[in-house]
Amino acid sequence: AQSVTQLDSQVPVFEEAPVELRCNYSSSVSVYLFWYVQYPNQGLQLLLKYLSGSTLVKGINGFEAEFNKSQTSFHLRKPSVHISDTAEYFCASMTYGGSQGNLIFGKGTKLSVKP
Amino acid sequence: KAGVTQTPRYLIKTRGQQVTLSCSPISGHRSVSWYQQTPGQGLQFLFEYFSETQRNKGNFPGRFSGRQFSNSRSEMNVSTLELGDSALYLCASSSEGIQETQYFGPGTRLLVL
């Protein structure tokens, strides 16, 4: 069965430090992978996505993620975070091909950037 | 260009009632997806409609249904409401589907008493 695991529910980090938010997925078929961000009291926004091609995906606001098929991971990274990056981040996977697809979300990781 | 709009923004219903939520996508977008967000279950995908046809579906019971009109506006209906249906319901639109960049609406917060 398809599943997404975000390994950390909360990640505190100081401003200008690097950050990695971890995501592992499981699926027996091909998947698309996504990272979404939800700022406090705001709606969801797509950060980046992996559909095919280069395994290093660059998104908005300086975030990037690397698709690793052998480790079934899609970790999100940013070399230097800002206070404004404080938000909840969701990893998601979607199977494609065959019957109707289902978009599965992880439980979310709350990133807290401290000055 | 106007963003995704959802109506109503807040709703209070009682168990056993039914509810209809509406979503107007960004102009020109043909795909509309619906999501449920709760503190306990997190974010869950309900379904996606594209050009008036349901294209993808999550694991929700048949009480949850939707439709899309020829102008791409979409409605989601929940029949026989249960307490556990209390949630923030999000709608998103994109030009071609979930794999494209989706733009989310502010959501409808439903409280079932």
HADDOCK unambig.tbl for C-alpha pairs under 7 A between the chains (distance, minus, plus):
assign (segid A and resid 42 and name CA) (segid B and resid 106 and name CA) 6.96 0.50 0.50
assign (segid A and resid 43 and name CA) (segid B and resid 104 and name CA) 6.28 0.50 0.50
assign (segid A and resid 43 and name CA) (segid B and resid 105 and name CA) 6.53 0.50 0.50
assign (segid A and resid 43 and name CA) (segid B and resid 106 and name CA) 5.30 0.50 0.50
assign (segid A and resid 44 and name CA) (segid B and resid 104 and name CA) 5.87 0.50 0.50
assign (segid A and resid 45 and name CA) (segid B and resid 103 and name CA) 6.70 0.50 0.50
assign (segid A and resid 45 and name CA) (segid B and resid 104 and name CA) 6.72 0.50 0.50
assign (segid A and resid 46 and name CA) (segid B and resid 101 and name CA) 6.53 0.50 0.50
assign (segid A and resid 46 and name CA) (segid B and resid 102 and name CA) 6.66 0.50 0.50
assign (segid A and resid 100 and name CA) (segid B and resid 55 and name CA) 6.36 0.50 0.50
assign (segid A and resid 100 and name CA) (segid B and resid 56 and name CA) 4.76 0.50 0.50
assign (segid A and resid 100 and name CA) (segid B and resid 57 and name CA) 6.35 0.50 0.50
assign (segid A and resid 101 and name CA) (segid B and resid 56 and name CA) 5.07 0.50 0.50
assign (segid A and resid 101 and name CA) (segid B and resid 57 and name CA) 6.46 0.50 0.50
assign (segid A and resid 102 and name CA) (segid B and resid 56 and name CA) 6.21 0.50 0.50
assign (segid A and resid 102 and name CA) (segid B and resid 57 and name CA) 5.71 0.50 0.50
assign (segid A and resid 102 and name CA) (segid B and resid 58 and name CA) 5.14 0.50 0.50
assign (segid A and resid 103 and name CA) (segid B and resid 45 and name CA) 5.79 0.50 0.50
assign (segid A and resid 104 and name CA) (segid B and resid 44 and name CA) 6.77 0.50 0.50
assign (segid A and resid 104 and name CA) (segid B and resid 45 and name CA) 6.77 0.50 0.50
assign (segid A and resid 105 and name CA) (segid B and resid 43 and name CA) 6.09 0.50 0.50
assign (segid A and resid 105 and name CA) (segid B and resid 44 and name CA) 6.56 0.50 0.50
assign (segid A and resid 107 and name CA) (segid B and resid 42 and name CA) 5.76 0.50 0.50
